[in-house]
Amino acid sequence: MKDKTHKWIDAANILRHNINAKVICPECGIGNLTVKDELIKNWPSKIDRYIICNYCGKYNILTMNKNNDSN
């Protein structure tokens, strides 16, 4: 896997458990990643966790069980 892919996986693992963690963007290396959770329509036990850079706008989505949400 590419280095950036590993960095996104590491970031997702950190932010899965602590949405307030300070994580630098794997793409630009400048911005901080922010988290936005959305319920998945017709799948009430799951959420999509959007992990978004506040500088470059790159993002990834982690689908996870709602009960794993740290908030």
PDB file as gemmi writes it, atoms N, CA and C in Angstrom:
CRYST1    1.000    1.000    1.000  90.00  90.00  90.00 P 1                      
ATOM      1  N   MET A   1       0.834  -1.192   0.000  1.00  0.00           N  
ATOM      2  CA  MET A   1       0.000   0.000   0.000  1.00  0.00           C  
ATOM      3  C   MET A   1       0.875   1.252   0.000  1.00  0.00           C  
ATOM      4  N   LYS A   2       0.333   2.293  -0.522  1.00  0.00           N  
ATOM      5  CA  LYS A   2       1.057   3.562  -0.548  1.00  0.00           C  
ATOM      6  C   LYS A   2       1.134   4.153   0.857  1.00  0.00           C  
ATOM      7  N   ASP A   3       2.137   5.007   1.052  1.00  0.00           N  
ATOM      8  CA  ASP A   3       2.334   5.657   2.347  1.00  0.00           C  
ATOM      9  C   ASP A   3       1.102   6.463   2.772  1.00  0.00           C  
ATOM     10  N   LYS A   4       0.491   7.210   1.835  1.00  0.00           N  
ATOM     11  CA  LYS A   4      -0.693   8.006   2.176  1.00  0.00           C  
ATOM     12  C   LYS A   4      -1.849   7.113   2.595  1.00  0.00           C  
ATOM     13  N   THR A   5      -1.976   5.968   1.959  1.00  0.00           N  
ATOM     14  CA  THR A   5      -3.046   5.040   2.338  1.00  0.00           C  
ATOM     15  C   THR A   5      -2.858   4.587   3.781  1.00  0.00           C  
ATOM     16  N   HIS A   6      -1.631   4.243   4.145  1.00  0.00           N  
ATOM     17  CA  HIS A   6      -1.345   3.858   5.532  1.00  0.00           C  
ATOM     18  C   HIS A   6      -1.669   4.994   6.500  1.00  0.00           C  
ATOM     19  N   LYS A   7      -1.338   6.218   6.103  1.00  0.00           N  
ATOM     20  CA  LYS A   7      -1.612   7.371   6.965  1.00  0.00           C  
ATOM     21  C   LYS A   7      -3.107   7.585   7.144  1.00  0.00           C  
ATOM     22  N   TRP A   8      -3.897   7.395   6.077  1.00  0.00           N  
ATOM     23  CA  TRP A   8      -5.360   7.520   6.199  1.00  0.00           C  
ATOM     24  C   TRP A   8      -5.920   6.436   7.110  1.00  0.00           C  
ATOM     25  N   ILE A   9      -5.393   5.228   6.995  1.00  0.00           N  
ATOM     26  CA  ILE A   9      -5.852   4.127   7.864  1.00  0.00           C  
ATOM     27  C   ILE A   9      -5.517   4.440   9.314  1.00  0.00           C  
ATOM     28  N   ASP A  10      -4.309   4.926   9.567  1.00  0.00           N  
ATOM     29  CA  ASP A  10      -3.926   5.301  10.931  1.00  0.00           C  
ATOM     30  C   ASP A  10      -4.827   6.411  11.471  1.00  0.00           C  
ATOM     31  N   ALA A  11      -5.097   7.415  10.630  1.00  0.00           N  
ATOM     32  CA  ALA A  11      -5.967   8.525  11.039  1.00  0.00           C  
ATOM     33  C   ALA A  11      -7.369   8.020  11.364  1.00  0.00           C  
ATOM     34  N   ALA A  12      -7.911   7.144  10.523  1.00  0.00           N  
ATOM     35  CA  ALA A  12      -9.252   6.601  10.757  1.00  0.00           C  
ATOM     36  C   ALA A  12      -9.306   5.827  12.061  1.00  0.00           C  
ATOM     37  N   ASN A  13      -8.259   5.059  12.359  1.00  0.00           N  
ATOM     38  CA  ASN A  13      -8.229   4.300  13.616  1.00  0.00           C  
ATOM     39  C   ASN A  13      -8.193   5.225  14.823  1.00  0.00           C  
ATOM     40  N   ILE A  14      -7.452   6.302  14.731  1.00  0.00           N  
ATOM     41  CA  ILE A  14      -7.408   7.268  15.832  1.00  0.00           C  
ATOM     42  C   ILE A  14      -8.766   7.943  16.004  1.00  0.00           C  
ATOM     43  N   LEU A  15      -9.314   8.431  14.890  1.00  0.00           N  
ATOM     44  CA  LEU A  15     -10.564   9.195  14.947  1.00  0.00           C  
ATOM     45  C   LEU A  15     -11.789   8.309  15.167  1.00  0.00           C  
ATOM     46  N   ARG A  16     -11.658   7.026  14.978  1.00  0.00           N  
ATOM     47  CA  ARG A  16     -12.752   6.100  15.275  1.00  0.00           C  
ATOM     48  C   ARG A  16     -13.061   6.124  16.773  1.00  0.00           C  
ATOM     49  N   HIS A  17     -12.008   6.243  17.562  1.00  0.00           N  
ATOM     50  CA  HIS A  17     -12.156   6.185  19.017  1.00  0.00           C  
ATOM     51  C   HIS A  17     -12.165   7.543  19.691  1.00  0.00           C  
ATOM     52  N   ASN A  18     -11.605   8.564  19.032  1.00  0.00           N  
ATOM     53  CA  ASN A  18     -11.528   9.893  19.643  1.00  0.00           C  
ATOM     54  C   ASN A  18     -11.677  10.950  18.554  1.00  0.00           C  
ATOM     55  N   ILE A  19     -12.899  11.432  18.371  1.00  0.00           N  
ATOM     56  CA  ILE A  19     -13.157  12.395  17.298  1.00  0.00           C  
ATOM     57  C   ILE A  19     -12.506  13.748  17.563  1.00  0.00           C  
ATOM     58  N   ASN A  20     -12.032  13.987  18.772  1.00  0.00           N  
ATOM     59  CA  ASN A  20     -11.385  15.252  19.112  1.00  0.00           C  
ATOM     60  C   ASN A  20      -9.865  15.198  18.996  1.00  0.00           C  
ATOM     61  N   ALA A  21      -9.323  14.061  18.596  1.00  0.00           N  
ATOM     62  CA  ALA A  21      -7.870  13.935  18.458  1.00  0.00           C  
ATOM     63  C   ALA A  21      -7.375  14.882  17.362  1.00  0.00           C  
ATOM     64  N   LYS A  22      -6.181  15.431  17.559  1.00  0.00           N  
ATOM     65  CA  LYS A  22      -5.553  16.298  16.560  1.00  0.00           C  
ATOM     66  C   LYS A  22      -4.750  15.413  15.613  1.00  0.00           C  
ATOM     67  N   VAL A  23      -5.232  15.302  14.370  1.00  0.00           N  
ATOM     68  CA  VAL A  23      -4.572  14.465  13.377  1.00  0.00           C  
ATOM     69  C   VAL A  23      -4.297  15.322  12.137  1.00  0.00           C  
ATOM     70  N   ILE A  24      -3.044  15.333  11.692  1.00  0.00           N  
ATOM     71  CA  ILE A  24      -2.652  16.092  10.508  1.00  0.00           C  
ATOM     72  C   ILE A  24      -3.108  15.344   9.248  1.00  0.00           C  
ATOM     73  N   CYS A  25      -3.513  16.096   8.240  1.00  0.00           N  
ATOM     74  CA  CYS A  25      -3.992  15.520   6.984  1.00  0.00           C  
ATOM     75  C   CYS A  25      -2.894  14.713   6.287  1.00  0.00           C  
ATOM     76  N   PRO A  26      -3.188  13.468   5.916  1.00  0.00           N  
ATOM     77  CA  PRO A  26      -2.215  12.642   5.199  1.00  0.00           C  
ATOM     78  C   PRO A  26      -1.929  13.146   3.779  1.00  0.00           C  
ATOM     79  N   GLU A  27      -2.822  13.946   3.233  1.00  0.00           N  
ATOM     80  CA  GLU A  27      -2.640  14.434   1.866  1.00  0.00           C  
ATOM     81  C   GLU A  27      -1.751  15.659   1.794  1.00  0.00           C  
ATOM     82  N   CYS A  28      -2.123  16.716   2.519  1.00  0.00           N  
ATOM     83  CA  CYS A  28      -1.394  17.982   2.405  1.00  0.00           C  
ATOM     84  C   CYS A  28      -0.365  18.186   3.504  1.00  0.00           C  
ATOM     85  N   GLY A  29      -0.537  17.501   4.645  1.00  0.00           N  
ATOM     86  CA  GLY A  29       0.394  17.650   5.747  1.00  0.00           C  
ATOM     87  C   GLY A  29       0.287  18.979   6.467  1.00  0.00           C  
ATOM     88  N   ILE A  30      -0.725  19.776   6.137  1.00  0.00           N  
ATOM     89  CA  ILE A  30      -0.883  21.104   6.728  1.00  0.00           C  
ATOM     90  C   ILE A  30      -2.120  21.172   7.617  1.00  0.00           C  
ATOM     91  N   GLY A  31      -3.259  20.794   7.063  1.00  0.00           N  
ATOM     92  CA  GLY A  31      -4.525  20.906   7.774  1.00  0.00           C  
ATOM     93  C   GLY A  31      -4.726  19.832   8.815  1.00  0.00           C  
ATOM     94  N   ASN A  32      -5.720  20.069   9.658  1.00  0.00           N  
ATOM     95  CA  ASN A  32      -6.152  19.081  10.646  1.00  0.00           C  
ATOM     96  C   ASN A  32      -7.397  18.377  10.136  1.00  0.00           C  
ATOM     97  N   LEU A  33      -7.514  17.117  10.469  1.00  0.00           N  
ATOM     98  CA  LEU A  33      -8.702  16.362  10.072  1.00  0.00           C  
ATOM     99  C   LEU A  33      -9.835  16.632  11.049  1.00  0.00           C  
ATOM    100  N   THR A  34     -11.021  16.840  10.499  1.00  0.00           N  
ATOM    101  CA  THR A  34     -12.223  17.016  11.305  1.00  0.00           C  
ATOM    102  C   THR A  34     -13.172  15.863  11.017  1.00  0.00           C  
ATOM    103  N   VAL A  35     -14.131  15.686  11.897  1.00  0.00           N  
ATOM    104  CA  VAL A  35     -15.048  14.552  11.799  1.00  0.00           C  
ATOM    105  C   VAL A  35     -16.479  15.038  11.705  1.00  0.00           C  
ATOM    106  N   LYS A  36     -17.240  14.412  10.821  1.00  0.00           N  
ATOM    107  CA  LYS A  36     -18.676  14.656  10.717  1.00  0.00           C  
ATOM    108  C   LYS A  36     -19.356  13.299  10.588  1.00  0.00           C  
ATOM    109  N   ASP A  37     -20.276  13.013  11.495  1.00  0.00           N  
ATOM    110  CA  ASP A  37     -21.013  11.751  11.462  1.00  0.00           C  
ATOM    111  C   ASP A  37     -22.379  11.951  10.836  1.00  0.00           C  
ATOM    112  N   GLU A  38     -22.772  10.988  10.003  1.00  0.00           N  
ATOM    113  CA  GLU A  38     -24.105  11.002   9.403  1.00  0.00           C  
ATOM    114  C   GLU A  38     -24.737   9.633   9.582  1.00  0.00           C  
ATOM    115  N   LEU A  39     -26.002   9.638   9.994  1.00  0.00           N  
ATOM    116  CA  LEU A  39     -26.748   8.385  10.064  1.00  0.00           C  
ATOM    117  C   LEU A  39     -26.967   7.858   8.659  1.00  0.00           C  
ATOM    118  N   ILE A  40     -26.964   6.554   8.521  1.00  0.00           N  
ATOM    119  CA  ILE A  40     -27.199   5.941   7.223  1.00  0.00           C  
ATOM    120  C   ILE A  40     -28.680   5.591   7.125  1.00  0.00           C  
ATOM    121  N   LYS A  41     -29.337   6.170   6.139  1.00  0.00           N  
ATOM    122  CA  LYS A  41     -30.770   5.932   5.949  1.00  0.00           C  
ATOM    123  C   LYS A  41     -31.021   4.436   5.743  1.00  0.00           C  
ATOM    124  N   ASN A  42     -32.041   3.927   6.396  1.00  0.00           N  
ATOM    125  CA  ASN A  42     -32.441   2.519   6.327  1.00  0.00           C  
ATOM    126  C   ASN A  42     -31.402   1.557   6.907  1.00  0.00           C  
ATOM    127  N   TRP A  43     -30.464   2.071   7.686  1.00  0.00           N  
ATOM    128  CA  TRP A  43     -29.477   1.229   8.357  1.00  0.00           C  
ATOM    129  C   TRP A  43     -29.159   1.885   9.697  1.00  0.00           C  
ATOM    130  N   PRO A  44     -30.123   1.867  10.627  1.00  0.00           N  
ATOM    131  CA  PRO A  44     -30.026   2.649  11.866  1.00  0.00           C  
ATOM    132  C   PRO A  44     -28.888   2.244  12.802  1.00  0.00           C  
ATOM    133  N   SER A  45     -28.314   1.086  12.619  1.00  0.00           N  
ATOM    134  CA  SER A  45     -27.225   0.674  13.512  1.00  0.00           C  
ATOM    135  C   SER A  45     -25.850   1.140  13.013  1.00  0.00           C  
ATOM    136  N   LYS A  46     -25.806   1.819  11.870  1.00  0.00           N  
ATOM    137  CA  LYS A  46     -24.539   2.245  11.271  1.00  0.00           C  
ATOM    138  C   LYS A  46     -24.500   3.759  11.070  1.00  0.00           C  
ATOM    139  N   ILE A  47     -23.273   4.302  11.066  1.00  0.00           N  
ATOM    140  CA  ILE A  47     -23.053   5.698  10.695  1.00  0.00           C  
ATOM    141  C   ILE A  47     -21.912   5.753   9.680  1.00  0.00           C  
ATOM    142  N   ASP A  48     -21.922   6.816   8.882  1.00  0.00           N  
ATOM    143  CA  ASP A  48     -20.781   7.130   8.042  1.00  0.00           C  
ATOM    144  C   ASP A  48     -20.028   8.247   8.742  1.00  0.00           C  
ATOM    145  N   ARG A  49     -18.762   8.019   9.035  1.00  0.00           N  
ATOM    146  CA  ARG A  49     -17.913   9.030   9.666  1.00  0.00           C  
ATOM    147  C   ARG A  49     -17.044   9.641   8.560  1.00  0.00           C  
ATOM    148  N   TYR A  50     -17.342  10.894   8.236  1.00  0.00           N  
ATOM    149  CA  TYR A  50     -16.568  11.632   7.249  1.00  0.00           C  
ATOM    150  C   TYR A  50     -15.356  12.233   7.948  1.00  0.00           C  
ATOM    151  N   ILE A  51     -14.182  11.959   7.428  1.00  0.00           N  
ATOM    152  CA  ILE A  51     -12.935  12.487   7.962  1.00  0.00           C  
ATOM    153  C   ILE A  51     -12.404  13.450   6.907  1.00  0.00           C  
ATOM    154  N   ILE A  52     -12.407  14.751   7.245  1.00  0.00           N  
ATOM    155  CA  ILE A  52     -12.206  15.802   6.252  1.00  0.00           C  
ATOM    156  C   ILE A  52     -11.067  16.728   6.674  1.00  0.00           C  
ATOM    157  N   CYS A  53     -10.205  17.084   5.721  1.00  0.00           N  
ATOM    158  CA  CYS A  53      -9.142  18.049   6.001  1.00  0.00           C  
ATOM    159  C   CYS A  53      -9.719  19.461   5.947  1.00  0.00           C  
ATOM    160  N   ASN A  54      -9.429  20.255   6.975  1.00  0.00           N  
ATOM    161  CA  ASN A  54      -9.942  21.621   7.025  1.00  0.00           C  
ATOM    162  C   ASN A  54      -9.115  22.585   6.178  1.00  0.00           C  
ATOM    163  N   TYR A  55      -8.079  22.072   5.522  1.00  0.00           N  
ATOM    164  CA  TYR A  55      -7.238  22.922   4.672  1.00  0.00           C  
ATOM    165  C   TYR A  55      -7.426  22.588   3.183  1.00  0.00           C  
ATOM    166  N   CYS A  56      -7.165  21.343   2.807  1.00  0.00           N  
ATOM    167  CA  CYS A  56      -7.219  20.974   1.385  1.00  0.00           C  
ATOM    168  C   CYS A  56      -8.559  20.371   0.959  1.00  0.00           C  
ATOM    169  N   GLY A  57      -9.380  19.962   1.932  1.00  0.00           N  
ATOM    170  CA  GLY A  57     -10.701  19.421   1.613  1.00  0.00           C  
ATOM    171  C   GLY A  57     -10.737  17.941   1.267  1.00  0.00           C  
ATOM    172  N   LYS A  58      -9.597  17.286   1.228  1.00  0.00           N  
ATOM    173  CA  LYS A  58      -9.594  15.838   0.970  1.00  0.00           C  
ATOM    174  C   LYS A  58     -10.321  15.130   2.101  1.00  0.00           C  
ATOM    175  N   TYR A  59     -10.956  14.010   1.789  1.00  0.00           N  
ATOM    176  CA  TYR A  59     -11.710  13.290   2.810  1.00  0.00           C  
ATOM    177  C   TYR A  59     -11.750  11.800   2.537  1.00  0.00           C  
ATOM    178  N   ASN A  60     -12.110  11.060   3.553  1.00  0.00           N  
ATOM    179  CA  ASN A  60     -12.410   9.642   3.470  1.00  0.00           C  
ATOM    180  C   ASN A  60     -13.611   9.376   4.352  1.00  0.00           C  
ATOM    181  N   ILE A  61     -14.262   8.256   4.114  1.00  0.00           N  
ATOM    182  CA  ILE A  61     -15.464   7.894   4.855  1.00  0.00           C  
ATOM    183  C   ILE A  61     -15.255   6.529   5.495  1.00  0.00           C  
ATOM    184  N   LEU A  62     -15.570   6.473   6.781  1.00  0.00           N  
ATOM    185  CA  LEU A  62     -15.495   5.227   7.532  1.00  0.00           C  
ATOM    186  C   LEU A  62     -16.912   4.850   7.939  1.00  0.00           C  
ATOM    187  N   THR A  63     -17.401   3.717   7.469  1.00  0.00           N  
ATOM    188  CA  THR A  63     -18.706   3.213   7.899  1.00  0.00           C  
ATOM    189  C   THR A  63     -18.478   2.356   9.129  1.00  0.00           C  
ATOM    190  N   MET A  64     -19.231   2.666  10.176  1.00  0.00           N  
ATOM    191  CA  MET A  64     -19.003   1.966  11.434  1.00  0.00           C  
ATOM    192  C   MET A  64     -20.293   1.763  12.204  1.00  0.00           C  
ATOM    193  N   ASN A  65     -20.258   0.872  13.170  1.00  0.00           N  
ATOM    194  CA  ASN A  65     -21.407   0.656  14.033  1.00  0.00           C  
ATOM    195  C   ASN A  65     -21.664   1.906  14.850  1.00  0.00           C  
ATOM    196  N   LYS A  66     -22.913   2.248  15.005  1.00  0.00           N  
ATOM    197  CA  LYS A  66     -23.283   3.448  15.762  1.00  0.00           C  
ATOM    198  C   LYS A  66     -22.798   3.356  17.206  1.00  0.00           C  
ATOM    199  N   ASN A  67     -22.810   2.186  17.803  1.00  0.00           N  
ATOM    200  CA  ASN A  67     -22.389   2.045  19.198  1.00  0.00           C  
ATOM    201  C   ASN A  67     -20.888   2.209  19.380  1.00  0.00           C  
ATOM    202  N   ASN A  68     -20.099   2.258  18.301  1.00  0.00           N  
ATOM    203  CA  ASN A  68     -18.648   2.528  18.394  1.00  0.00           C  
ATOM    204  C   ASN A  68     -18.370   4.013  18.434  1.00  0.00           C  
ATOM    205  N   ASP A  69     -19.413   4.837  18.224  1.00  0.00           N  
ATOM    206  CA  ASP A  69     -19.236   6.278  18.193  1.00  0.00           C  
ATOM    207  C   ASP A  69     -18.809   6.757  19.572  1.00  0.00           C  
ATOM    208  N   SER A  70     -17.784   7.631  19.609  1.00  0.00           N  
ATOM    209  CA  SER A  70     -17.256   8.096  20.885  1.00  0.00           C  
ATOM    210  C   SER A  70     -18.051   9.255  21.464  1.00  0.00           C  
ATOM    211  N   ASN A  71     -19.012   9.795  20.739  1.00  0.00           N  
ATOM    212  CA  ASN A  71     -19.862  10.875  21.261  1.00  0.00           C  
ATOM    213  C   ASN A  71     -21.219  10.371  21.632  1.00  0.00           C  
TER     214      ASN A  71                                                      
END                                                                             
